[in-house]
Each structure stands twice: as structure tokens, then as C-alpha cells.
Amino acid sequence: MAPVKTLLVVNGPNLTMLGRREPTIYGSETYEDLQNFLRAEAAKRGYLVEIFQSNSEGEIVTRLNRAMSGRYSGIIINPAAYTHYSYAIYDALLMLSAPKVEVHLSNIYNRESFRSQSVTAGACDRQIFGRGFFSYADAMDVITMILDERAKGQ
Ligand code: DQA
């Protein structure tokens, strides 16, 4: 039997405030709901998921550095506000060879102008936005696709 593949999901600042945070933009579901959604969607696709959240840039960088172990089949990251200015997270992502997808719950392209700029997306294989929790499920499918393509290319 093939070993179970594990995905790492990294969530940035303020995402634990889901449900209470600007519900017209982010919806009424909580961070706990998001975590349950991630586990369920990962299981449907045959993945295990490790979920990490931090409000601190340094902790996110350290967690990504630890992911260098090669233990993850894919990385899904919602850097939240760090998306727009963190070169440290960009550099940490660049080091990782597993498929990487940046996700956003909201459509960052039709909000304040500063959100239209993503520093971190340049270090990822894809960016998915504006689909609420489903942005993460779509990211899982993209990771599966990239892994399949890489396996065929071998
Ligand atoms: C976000 C969009 C960011 O601009 C914002 O700072 C967030 C959440 C999203 O998921 O839509 O905190 O990443």
C-alpha cells in the first residue's frame, strides 16, 4: 500500500478570528470550522493534513524551514496580510520543492489596492482566491495534479 501523503497548511495572522472578523467578507464560519473542513476535504482525497497557524512572521518562516524535511507532499499557505509584504515568507517558500499553492478566502483583487499585490505568490506554483473555504479544497486538487504531472515526467 502506498504511504499516506501529508499536506501542510499554513495560515497567517488574524485567521483564527474567522466568524467574528468582517463576516461580510470572510463569512460566519469559524476557524474551527475551517480546520474541520480541511481535514474532511483532505481525507476525501486520501491526504492527511497538518494545520499550522501563527500571527507572527518569524514563526511562519520557522515552520516553513522545518518543512524542508521533505515530509510533505504539498504546501497550502494563506499568508493573510503577510502576502502583501513578506519577503521572508517568500524566501522560505522558495526553498521548498513540494508543490505550493497560495490561497485566499476573499478576492484580493477587488478590495483595497494594497491587496492586489502578492509578494509570496511568486514563490508558489499557483494562487487561488475568492472561493472561501473552497479555495483550500481547490488547492488540494491542484497539488494532486502537479504531483501526477511530476510522477509522469519521471
Ligand atoms: C486573506 C486576504 C488578505 O489580504 C488579508 O490580509 C487576510 C486574509 C484572505 O484569505 O482573503 O488576512 O488572505
Backbone and ligand atoms as CSV (ligand in chain L), in Angstrom:
chain,resi,resn,atom,element,x,y,z
A,1,MET,N,N,0.837,-1.201,0.000
A,1,MET,CA,C,0.000,0.000,0.000
A,1,MET,C,C,0.882,1.265,0.000
A,2,ALA,N,N,0.530,2.224,-0.817
A,2,ALA,CA,C,1.324,3.461,-0.870
A,2,ALA,C,C,1.197,4.201,0.468
A,3,PRO,N,N,2.290,4.836,0.910
A,3,PRO,CA,C,2.198,5.567,2.180
A,3,PRO,C,C,1.233,6.746,2.052
A,4,VAL,N,N,0.595,7.093,3.163
A,4,VAL,CA,C,-0.358,8.213,3.132
A,4,VAL,C,C,0.425,9.507,2.933
A,5,LYS,N,N,-0.084,10.349,2.060
A,5,LYS,CA,C,0.591,11.623,1.801
A,5,LYS,C,C,0.074,12.684,2.770
A,6,THR,N,N,0.996,13.517,3.211
A,6,THR,CA,C,0.607,14.573,4.170
A,6,THR,C,C,0.773,15.945,3.534
A,7,LEU,N,N,-0.221,16.785,3.732
A,7,LEU,CA,C,-0.153,18.170,3.274
A,7,LEU,C,C,0.050,19.069,4.488
A,8,LEU,N,N,0.816,20.108,4.312
A,8,LEU,CA,C,0.957,21.124,5.358
A,8,LEU,C,C,0.135,22.343,4.955
A,9,VAL,N,N,-0.738,22.766,5.857
A,9,VAL,CA,C,-1.496,24.000,5.636
A,9,VAL,C,C,-0.991,25.041,6.633
A,10,VAL,N,N,-0.577,26.181,6.113
A,10,VAL,CA,C,-0.073,27.263,6.964
A,10,VAL,C,C,-1.011,28.463,6.833
A,11,ASN,N,N,-1.529,28.901,7.956
A,11,ASN,CA,C,-2.430,30.052,7.967
A,11,ASN,C,C,-1.813,31.201,8.753
A,12,GLY,N,N,-1.893,32.381,8.188
A,12,GLY,CA,C,-1.259,33.551,8.787
A,12,GLY,C,C,-2.164,34.320,9.727
A,13,PRO,N,N,-1.775,35.573,10.012
A,13,PRO,CA,C,-2.394,36.355,11.070
A,13,PRO,C,C,-3.887,36.633,10.882
A,14,ASN,N,N,-4.554,36.648,11.998
A,14,ASN,CA,C,-5.980,37.012,12.116
A,14,ASN,C,C,-6.944,35.950,11.602
A,15,LEU,N,N,-6.418,34.854,11.082
A,15,LEU,CA,C,-7.348,33.855,10.531
A,15,LEU,C,C,-8.086,33.079,11.628
A,16,THR,N,N,-7.538,33.068,12.847
A,16,THR,CA,C,-8.293,32.416,13.938
A,16,THR,C,C,-9.526,33.238,14.321
A,17,MET,N,N,-9.615,34.451,13.789
A,17,MET,CA,C,-10.764,35.313,14.115
A,17,MET,C,C,-11.932,35.121,13.141
A,18,LEU,N,N,-11.800,34.136,12.258
A,18,LEU,CA,C,-12.891,33.885,11.300
A,18,LEU,C,C,-14.203,33.698,12.054
A,19,GLY,N,N,-15.271,34.191,11.453
A,19,GLY,CA,C,-16.582,34.111,12.101
A,19,GLY,C,C,-16.908,35.412,12.820
A,20,ARG,N,N,-15.847,36.040,13.365
A,20,ARG,CA,C,-16.046,37.318,14.068
A,20,ARG,C,C,-15.430,38.456,13.278
A,21,ARG,N,N,-14.619,38.105,12.309
A,21,ARG,CA,C,-13.835,39.080,11.574
A,21,ARG,C,C,-14.527,39.424,10.258
A,22,GLU,N,N,-14.920,40.675,10.062
A,22,GLU,CA,C,-15.533,41.134,8.809
A,22,GLU,C,C,-16.359,40.030,8.130
A,23,PRO,N,N,-17.464,39.628,8.773
A,23,PRO,CA,C,-18.221,38.488,8.233
A,23,PRO,C,C,-18.768,38.712,6.814
A,24,THR,N,N,-18.932,39.982,6.423
A,24,THR,CA,C,-19.432,40.194,5.056
A,24,THR,C,C,-18.376,39.795,4.019
A,25,ILE,N,N,-17.121,39.801,4.454
A,25,ILE,CA,C,-16.040,39.406,3.537
A,25,ILE,C,C,-15.655,37.939,3.753
A,26,TYR,N,N,-15.535,37.549,5.026
A,26,TYR,CA,C,-14.972,36.221,5.323
A,26,TYR,C,C,-16.015,35.181,5.736
A,27,GLY,N,N,-17.289,35.594,5.852
A,27,GLY,CA,C,-18.342,34.639,6.201
A,27,GLY,C,C,-18.485,34.450,7.707
A,28,SER,N,N,-19.407,33.576,8.090
A,28,SER,CA,C,-19.743,33.419,9.509
A,28,SER,C,C,-19.114,32.165,10.119
A,29,GLU,N,N,-18.460,31.351,9.299
A,29,GLU,CA,C,-17.862,30.134,9.831
A,29,GLU,C,C,-16.552,30.452,10.563
A,30,THR,N,N,-16.267,29.644,11.568
A,30,THR,CA,C,-15.140,29.923,12.462
A,30,THR,C,C,-13.859,29.229,11.985
A,31,TYR,N,N,-12.771,29.518,12.697
A,31,TYR,CA,C,-11.504,28.857,12.365
A,31,TYR,C,C,-11.593,27.353,12.632
A,32,GLU,N,N,-12.347,27.011,13.668
A,32,GLU,CA,C,-12.520,25.578,13.945
A,32,GLU,C,C,-13.260,24.915,12.772
A,33,ASP,N,N,-14.269,25.614,12.236
A,33,ASP,CA,C,-14.974,25.090,11.053
A,33,ASP,C,C,-13.985,24.898,9.897
A,34,LEU,N,N,-13.080,25.868,9.725
A,34,LEU,CA,C,-12.099,25.746,8.639
A,34,LEU,C,C,-11.219,24.508,8.846
A,35,GLN,N,N,-10.792,24.315,10.083
A,35,GLN,CA,C,-9.915,23.153,10.343
A,35,GLN,C,C,-10.659,21.838,10.069
A,36,ASN,N,N,-11.927,21.778,10.467
A,36,ASN,CA,C,-12.714,20.559,10.204
A,36,ASN,C,C,-12.888,20.353,8.703
A,37,PHE,N,N,-13.135,21.458,7.993
A,37,PHE,CA,C,-13.283,21.404,6.542
A,37,PHE,C,C,-11.997,20.861,5.905
A,38,LEU,N,N,-10.857,21.377,6.357
A,38,LEU,CA,C,-9.571,20.961,5.772
A,38,LEU,C,C,-9.334,19.473,5.992
A,39,ARG,N,N,-9.639,18.999,7.207
A,39,ARG,CA,C,-9.414,17.573,7.492
A,39,ARG,C,C,-10.327,16.710,6.624
A,40,ALA,N,N,-11.588,17.133,6.490
A,40,ALA,CA,C,-12.557,16.348,5.721
A,40,ALA,C,C,-12.192,16.339,4.235
A,41,GLU,N,N,-11.831,17.503,3.704
A,41,GLU,CA,C,-11.504,17.582,2.268
A,41,GLU,C,C,-10.206,16.828,1.960
A,42,ALA,N,N,-9.265,16.879,2.900
A,42,ALA,CA,C,-8.014,16.140,2.713
A,42,ALA,C,C,-8.314,14.640,2.716
A,43,ALA,N,N,-9.116,14.201,3.661
A,43,ALA,CA,C,-9.431,12.766,3.768
A,43,ALA,C,C,-10.108,12.265,2.491
A,44,LYS,N,N,-11.027,13.073,1.929
A,44,LYS,CA,C,-11.713,12.698,0.675
A,44,LYS,C,C,-10.719,12.403,-0.435
A,45,ARG,N,N,-9.593,13.112,-0.383
A,45,ARG,CA,C,-8.576,12.979,-1.444
A,45,ARG,C,C,-7.433,12.055,-1.036
A,46,GLY,N,N,-7.585,11.406,0.109
A,46,GLY,CA,C,-6.561,10.461,0.556
A,46,GLY,C,C,-5.336,11.097,1.191
A,47,TYR,N,N,-5.491,12.342,1.669
A,47,TYR,CA,C,-4.368,13.025,2.322
A,47,TYR,C,C,-4.593,13.130,3.822
A,48,LEU,N,N,-3.482,13.182,4.545
A,48,LEU,CA,C,-3.508,13.669,5.922
A,48,LEU,C,C,-3.153,15.146,5.851
A,49,VAL,N,N,-3.580,15.887,6.854
A,49,VAL,CA,C,-3.260,17.306,6.813
A,49,VAL,C,C,-2.720,17.763,8.163
A,50,GLU,N,N,-1.658,18.557,8.116
A,50,GLU,CA,C,-1.173,19.212,9.334
A,50,GLU,C,C,-1.473,20.689,9.179
A,51,ILE,N,N,-2.095,21.244,10.201
A,51,ILE,CA,C,-2.519,22.647,10.100
A,51,ILE,C,C,-1.744,23.476,11.120
A,52,PHE,N,N,-1.138,24.546,10.623
A,52,PHE,CA,C,-0.362,25.441,11.486
A,52,PHE,C,C,-0.882,26.852,11.296
A,53,GLN,N,N,-1.059,27.561,12.402
A,53,GLN,CA,C,-1.466,28.973,12.302
A,53,GLN,C,C,-0.571,29.808,13.196
A,54,SER,N,N,-0.189,30.972,12.718
A,54,SER,CA,C,0.548,31.899,13.578
A,54,SER,C,C,0.257,33.330,13.149
A,55,ASN,N,N,0.291,34.203,14.164
A,55,ASN,CA,C,0.155,35.636,13.887
A,55,ASN,C,C,1.515,36.287,13.687
A,56,SER,N,N,2.563,35.464,13.735
A,56,SER,CA,C,3.902,36.034,13.698
A,56,SER,C,C,4.693,35.559,12.476
A,57,GLU,N,N,5.285,36.503,11.782
A,57,GLU,CA,C,6.033,36.211,10.557
A,57,GLU,C,C,7.170,35.224,10.822
A,58,GLY,N,N,7.917,35.454,11.921
A,58,GLY,CA,C,9.059,34.596,12.237
A,58,GLY,C,C,8.640,33.159,12.485
A,59,GLU,N,N,7.529,32.984,13.168
A,59,GLU,CA,C,7.061,31.613,13.432
A,59,GLU,C,C,6.659,30.915,12.144
A,60,ILE,N,N,6.089,31.658,11.219
A,60,ILE,CA,C,5.702,31.066,9.925
A,60,ILE,C,C,6.964,30.655,9.155
A,61,VAL,N,N,7.969,31.527,9.167
A,61,VAL,CA,C,9.236,31.215,8.490
A,61,VAL,C,C,9.849,29.956,9.108
A,62,THR,N,N,9.879,29.891,10.431
A,62,THR,CA,C,10.463,28.727,11.114
A,62,THR,C,C,9.696,27.456,10.765
A,63,ARG,N,N,8.375,27.542,10.720
A,63,ARG,CA,C,7.576,26.353,10.376
A,63,ARG,C,C,7.863,25.908,8.941
A,64,LEU,N,N,8.000,26.871,8.034
A,64,LEU,CA,C,8.313,26.521,6.640
A,64,LEU,C,C,9.717,25.937,6.544
A,65,ASN,N,N,10.657,26.468,7.306
A,65,ASN,CA,C,12.029,25.907,7.305
A,65,ASN,C,C,11.986,24.454,7.774
A,66,ARG,N,N,11.165,24.178,8.768
A,66,ARG,CA,C,11.048,22.798,9.270
A,66,ARG,C,C,10.448,21.864,8.217
A,67,ALA,N,N,9.692,22.427,7.291
A,67,ALA,CA,C,9.065,21.618,6.235
A,67,ALA,C,C,10.080,21.177,5.182
A,68,MET,N,N,11.323,21.657,5.311
A,68,MET,CA,C,12.404,21.243,4.406
A,68,MET,C,C,12.731,19.764,4.539
A,69,SER,N,N,12.236,19.149,5.584
A,69,SER,CA,C,12.485,17.718,5.812
A,69,SER,C,C,11.981,16.862,4.645
A,70,GLY,N,N,11.148,17.431,3.807
A,70,GLY,CA,C,10.610,16.685,2.674
A,70,GLY,C,C,9.462,15.780,3.080
A,71,ARG,N,N,8.936,15.989,4.261
A,71,ARG,CA,C,7.887,15.134,4.816
A,71,ARG,C,C,6.512,15.416,4.200
A,72,TYR,N,N,6.399,16.569,3.511
A,72,TYR,CA,C,5.084,16.962,2.980
A,72,TYR,C,C,5.013,16.798,1.459
A,73,SER,N,N,3.861,16.300,1.020
A,73,SER,CA,C,3.641,16.147,-0.424
A,73,SER,C,C,3.219,17.458,-1.055
A,74,GLY,N,N,2.745,18.386,-0.243
A,74,GLY,CA,C,2.333,19.678,-0.770
A,74,GLY,C,C,2.136,20.668,0.356
A,75,ILE,N,N,2.232,21.942,-0.015
A,75,ILE,CA,C,2.090,23.020,0.970
A,75,ILE,C,C,0.975,23.942,0.487
A,76,ILE,N,N,0.038,24.214,1.375
A,76,ILE,CA,C,-1.002,25.217,1.093
A,76,ILE,C,C,-0.787,26.339,2.095
A,77,ILE,N,N,-0.672,27.556,1.585
A,77,ILE,CA,C,-0.419,28.665,2.514
A,77,ILE,C,C,-1.365,29.824,2.260
A,78,ASN,N,N,-1.966,30.297,3.349
A,78,ASN,CA,C,-2.691,31.562,3.303
A,78,ASN,C,C,-1.895,32.511,4.196
A,79,PRO,N,N,-0.996,33.279,3.586
A,79,PRO,CA,C,-0.141,34.143,4.414
A,79,PRO,C,C,-0.890,35.340,4.999
A,80,ALA,N,N,-2.192,35.461,4.666
A,80,ALA,CA,C,-3.018,36.583,5.135
A,80,ALA,C,C,-2.320,37.910,4.780
A,81,ALA,N,N,-2.259,38.858,5.717
A,81,ALA,CA,C,-1.701,40.179,5.354
A,81,ALA,C,C,-0.233,40.090,4.942
A,82,TYR,N,N,0.495,39.069,5.419
A,82,TYR,CA,C,1.906,38.932,5.021
A,82,TYR,C,C,2.065,38.714,3.523
A,83,THR,N,N,1.005,38.229,2.893
A,83,THR,CA,C,1.007,38.069,1.432
A,83,THR,C,C,1.574,39.304,0.741
A,84,HIS,N,N,1.194,40.452,1.282
A,84,HIS,CA,C,1.404,41.692,0.562
A,84,HIS,C,C,2.764,42.340,0.810
A,85,TYR,N,N,3.536,41.770,1.783
A,85,TYR,CA,C,4.831,42.420,2.035
A,85,TYR,C,C,5.928,41.544,2.630
A,86,SER,N,N,5.702,40.236,2.766
A,86,SER,CA,C,6.736,39.446,3.456
A,86,SER,C,C,7.722,38.769,2.507
A,87,TYR,N,N,8.889,39.399,2.353
A,87,TYR,CA,C,9.944,38.763,1.565
A,87,TYR,C,C,10.546,37.587,2.334
A,88,ALA,N,N,10.439,37.602,3.658
A,88,ALA,CA,C,10.962,36.486,4.465
A,88,ALA,C,C,10.150,35.217,4.190
A,89,ILE,N,N,8.832,35.349,4.096
A,89,ILE,CA,C,7.998,34.169,3.787
A,89,ILE,C,C,8.221,33.756,2.329
A,90,TYR,N,N,8.366,34.718,1.441
A,90,TYR,CA,C,8.691,34.413,0.039
A,90,TYR,C,C,9.966,33.560,-0.035
A,91,ASP,N,N,11.017,33.994,0.664
A,91,ASP,CA,C,12.284,33.250,0.642
A,91,ASP,C,C,12.119,31.853,1.231
A,92,ALA,N,N,11.356,31.737,2.308
A,92,ALA,CA,C,11.159,30.423,2.953
A,92,ALA,C,C,10.414,29.482,2.006
A,93,LEU,N,N,9.466,30.028,1.253
A,93,LEU,CA,C,8.714,29.206,0.292
A,93,LEU,C,C,9.608,28.752,-0.859
A,94,LEU,N,N,10.480,29.661,-1.310
A,94,LEU,CA,C,11.364,29.331,-2.446
A,94,LEU,C,C,12.182,28.067,-2.203
A,95,MET,N,N,12.531,27.827,-0.939
A,95,MET,CA,C,13.395,26.679,-0.594
A,95,MET,C,C,12.690,25.345,-0.693
A,96,LEU,N,N,11.357,25.369,-0.729
A,96,LEU,CA,C,10.601,24.110,-0.657
A,96,LEU,C,C,10.289,23.598,-2.054
A,97,SER,N,N,10.577,22.315,-2.269
A,97,SER,CA,C,10.376,21.784,-3.621
A,97,SER,C,C,8.999,21.131,-3.812
A,98,ALA,N,N,8.269,20.856,-2.740
A,98,ALA,CA,C,6.927,20.262,-2.876
A,98,ALA,C,C,6.009,21.276,-3.572
A,99,PRO,N,N,4.955,20.818,-4.242
A,99,PRO,CA,C,4.001,21.753,-4.836
A,99,PRO,C,C,3.448,22.711,-3.775
A,100,LYS,N,N,3.368,23.985,-4.141
A,100,LYS,CA,C,2.943,25.007,-3.187
A,100,LYS,C,C,1.817,25.830,-3.796
A,101,VAL,N,N,0.753,26.001,-3.051
A,101,VAL,CA,C,-0.373,26.802,-3.546
A,101,VAL,C,C,-0.708,27.868,-2.516
A,102,GLU,N,N,-0.758,29.108,-2.975
A,102,GLU,CA,C,-1.194,30.210,-2.104
A,102,GLU,C,C,-2.698,30.349,-2.221
A,103,VAL,N,N,-3.377,30.469,-1.094
A,103,VAL,CA,C,-4.836,30.597,-1.131
A,103,VAL,C,C,-5.288,31.837,-0.366
A,104,HIS,N,N,-6.437,32.340,-0.816
A,104,HIS,CA,C,-7.116,33.415,-0.097
A,104,HIS,C,C,-8.607,33.131,-0.095
A,105,LEU,N,N,-9.218,33.403,1.030
A,105,LEU,CA,C,-10.667,33.217,1.139
A,105,LEU,C,C,-11.390,34.246,0.266
A,106,SER,N,N,-10.908,35.479,0.350
A,106,SER,CA,C,-11.578,36.574,-0.362
A,106,SER,C,C,-10.921,36.793,-1.722
A,107,ASN,N,N,-11.584,37.622,-2.519
A,107,ASN,CA,C,-10.985,38.026,-3.795
A,107,ASN,C,C,-10.093,39.232,-3.535
A,108,ILE,N,N,-8.787,38.978,-3.419
A,108,ILE,CA,C,-7.859,40.063,-3.059
A,108,ILE,C,C,-7.745,41.112,-4.171
A,109,TYR,N,N,-8.283,40.790,-5.353
A,109,TYR,CA,C,-8.148,41.716,-6.490
A,109,TYR,C,C,-9.299,42.718,-6.599
A,110,ASN,N,N,-10.336,42.564,-5.758
A,110,ASN,CA,C,-11.380,43.599,-5.828
A,110,ASN,C,C,-11.607,44.262,-4.472
A,111,ARG,N,N,-10.513,44.355,-3.700
A,111,ARG,CA,C,-10.590,45.015,-2.398
A,111,ARG,C,C,-9.649,46.233,-2.406
A,112,GLU,N,N,-9.100,46.579,-1.240
A,112,GLU,CA,C,-8.168,47.718,-1.206
A,112,GLU,C,C,-6.999,47.432,-2.162
A,113,SER,N,N,-6.426,48.515,-2.744
A,113,SER,CA,C,-5.425,48.296,-3.793
A,113,SER,C,C,-4.191,47.552,-3.269
A,114,PHE,N,N,-3.830,47.741,-1.986
A,114,PHE,CA,C,-2.606,47.075,-1.495
A,114,PHE,C,C,-2.733,45.558,-1.532
A,115,ARG,N,N,-3.988,45.067,-1.527
A,115,ARG,CA,C,-4.183,43.608,-1.515
A,115,ARG,C,C,-3.974,42.982,-2.900
A,116,SER,N,N,-3.973,43.789,-3.922
A,116,SER,CA,C,-3.807,43.250,-5.281
A,116,SER,C,C,-2.384,42.807,-5.554
A,117,GLN,N,N,-1.479,43.187,-4.655
A,117,GLN,CA,C,-0.072,42.823,-4.822
A,117,GLN,C,C,0.240,41.639,-3.915
A,118,SER,N,N,0.688,40.515,-4.497
A,118,SER,CA,C,1.147,39.401,-3.670
A,118,SER,C,C,2.635,39.195,-3.872
A,119,VAL,N,N,3.369,39.353,-2.800
A,119,VAL,CA,C,4.812,39.109,-2.813
A,119,VAL,C,C,5.076,37.604,-2.806
A,120,THR,N,N,4.259,36.875,-2.061
A,120,THR,CA,C,4.526,35.454,-1.803
A,120,THR,C,C,4.101,34.531,-2.954
A,121,ALA,N,N,3.141,34.986,-3.776
A,121,ALA,CA,C,2.643,34.106,-4.849
A,121,ALA,C,C,3.755,33.724,-5.826
A,122,GLY,N,N,4.736,34.605,-5.974
A,122,GLY,CA,C,5.838,34.345,-6.901
A,122,GLY,C,C,6.666,33.127,-6.522
A,123,ALA,N,N,6.558,32.702,-5.265
A,123,ALA,CA,C,7.312,31.518,-4.824
A,123,ALA,C,C,6.426,30.272,-4.817
A,124,CYS,N,N,5.185,30.427,-5.311
A,124,CYS,CA,C,4.240,29.295,-5.295
A,124,CYS,C,C,3.939,28.850,-6.726
A,125,ASP,N,N,3.414,27.633,-6.854
A,125,ASP,CA,C,3.052,27.134,-8.185
A,125,ASP,C,C,1.752,27.754,-8.684
A,126,ARG,N,N,0.860,28.046,-7.746
A,126,ARG,CA,C,-0.440,28.608,-8.146
A,126,ARG,C,C,-0.980,29.488,-7.031
A,127,GLN,N,N,-1.918,30.348,-7.412
A,127,GLN,CA,C,-2.644,31.134,-6.418
A,127,GLN,C,C,-4.142,30.933,-6.658
A,128,ILE,N,N,-4.884,30.710,-5.596
A,128,ILE,CA,C,-6.342,30.539,-5.708
A,128,ILE,C,C,-6.984,31.499,-4.713
A,129,PHE,N,N,-7.989,32.232,-5.158
A,129,PHE,CA,C,-8.581,33.250,-4.285
A,129,PHE,C,C,-10.090,33.330,-4.514
A,130,GLY,N,N,-10.773,33.902,-3.520
A,130,GLY,CA,C,-12.173,34.266,-3.702
A,130,GLY,C,C,-13.170,33.136,-3.623
A,131,ARG,N,N,-12.797,31.987,-3.144
A,131,ARG,CA,C,-13.708,30.844,-3.097
A,131,ARG,C,C,-14.022,30.425,-1.662
A,132,GLY,N,N,-13.746,31.325,-0.691
A,132,GLY,CA,C,-13.984,30.964,0.708
A,132,GLY,C,C,-13.184,29.715,1.065
A,133,PHE,N,N,-13.780,28.859,1.894
A,133,PHE,CA,C,-13.062,27.626,2.287
A,133,PHE,C,C,-12.682,26.794,1.057
A,134,PHE,N,N,-13.485,26.883,-0.005
A,134,PHE,CA,C,-13.220,26.042,-1.190
A,134,PHE,C,C,-11.902,26.403,-1.888
A,135,SER,N,N,-11.360,27.585,-1.584
A,135,SER,CA,C,-10.030,27.897,-2.135
A,135,SER,C,C,-9.033,26.823,-1.697
A,136,TYR,N,N,-9.175,26.367,-0.446
A,136,TYR,CA,C,-8.246,25.347,0.074
A,136,TYR,C,C,-8.497,23.987,-0.598
A,137,ALA,N,N,-9.762,23.642,-0.827
A,137,ALA,CA,C,-10.071,22.353,-1.469
A,137,ALA,C,C,-9.536,22.357,-2.905
A,138,ASP,N,N,-9.706,23.485,-3.588
A,138,ASP,CA,C,-9.166,23.606,-4.951
A,138,ASP,C,C,-7.650,23.455,-4.932
A,139,ALA,N,N,-7.028,24.009,-3.896
A,139,ALA,CA,C,-5.562,23.913,-3.784
A,139,ALA,C,C,-5.138,22.445,-3.652
A,140,MET,N,N,-5.910,21.667,-2.918
A,140,MET,CA,C,-5.584,20.237,-2.790
A,140,MET,C,C,-5.632,19.561,-4.162
A,141,ASP,N,N,-6.633,19.929,-4.965
A,141,ASP,CA,C,-6.744,19.321,-6.301
A,141,ASP,C,C,-5.576,19.744,-7.191
A,142,VAL,N,N,-5.164,20.995,-7.065
A,142,VAL,CA,C,-4.020,21.461,-7.857
A,142,VAL,C,C,-2.759,20.701,-7.444
A,143,ILE,N,N,-2.583,20.478,-6.146
A,143,ILE,CA,C,-1.408,19.730,-5.668
A,143,ILE,C,C,-1.435,18.310,-6.239
A,144,THR,N,N,-2.607,17.680,-6.227
A,144,THR,CA,C,-2.715,16.323,-6.788
A,144,THR,C,C,-2.309,16.338,-8.260
A,145,MET,N,N,-2.775,17.346,-8.976
A,145,MET,CA,C,-2.469,17.456,-10.407
A,145,MET,C,C,-0.962,17.624,-10.634
A,146,ILE,N,N,-0.360,18.493,-9.844
A,146,ILE,CA,C,1.084,18.728,-10.005
A,146,ILE,C,C,1.864,17.455,-9.659
A,147,LEU,N,N,1.450,16.761,-8.595
A,147,LEU,CA,C,2.148,15.518,-8.218
A,147,LEU,C,C,2.018,14.480,-9.333
A,148,ASP,N,N,0.824,14.395,-9.922
A,148,ASP,CA,C,0.623,13.441,-11.034
A,148,ASP,C,C,1.526,13.800,-12.212
A,149,GLU,N,N,1.565,15.093,-12.531
A,149,GLU,CA,C,2.416,15.537,-13.658
A,149,GLU,C,C,3.876,15.223,-13.383
A,150,ARG,N,N,4.308,15.461,-12.150
A,150,ARG,CA,C,5.719,15.194,-11.814
A,150,ARG,C,C,6.007,13.698,-11.893
A,151,ALA,N,N,5.051,12.876,-11.452
A,151,ALA,CA,C,5.261,11.414,-11.479
A,151,ALA,C,C,5.384,10.936,-12.924
A,152,LYS,N,N,4.575,11.521,-13.816
A,152,LYS,CA,C,4.622,11.124,-15.244
A,152,LYS,C,C,5.944,11.546,-15.884
A,153,GLY,N,N,6.437,12.702,-15.436
A,153,GLY,CA,C,7.676,13.247,-16.012
A,153,GLY,C,C,8.915,12.472,-15.616
A,154,GLN,N,N,8.768,11.563,-14.663
A,154,GLN,CA,C,9.974,10.858,-14.169
A,154,GLN,C,C,10.412,9.756,-15.100
L,1,DQA,C1,C,-6.736,36.957,3.115
L,1,DQA,C2,C,-6.631,38.274,2.327
L,1,DQA,C3,C,-5.580,39.203,2.943
L,1,DQA,O1,O,-5.497,40.402,2.208
L,1,DQA,C4,C,-5.952,39.525,4.375
L,1,DQA,O2,O,-4.952,40.318,4.970
L,1,DQA,C5,C,-6.264,38.323,5.188
L,1,DQA,C6,C,-6.996,37.208,4.592
L,1,DQA,C7,C,-7.860,36.042,2.581
L,1,DQA,O3,O,-7.850,34.856,2.923
L,1,DQA,O4,O,-8.746,36.502,1.870
L,1,DQA,O5,O,-5.985,38.285,6.391
L,1,DQA,O6,O,-5.514,36.262,2.958
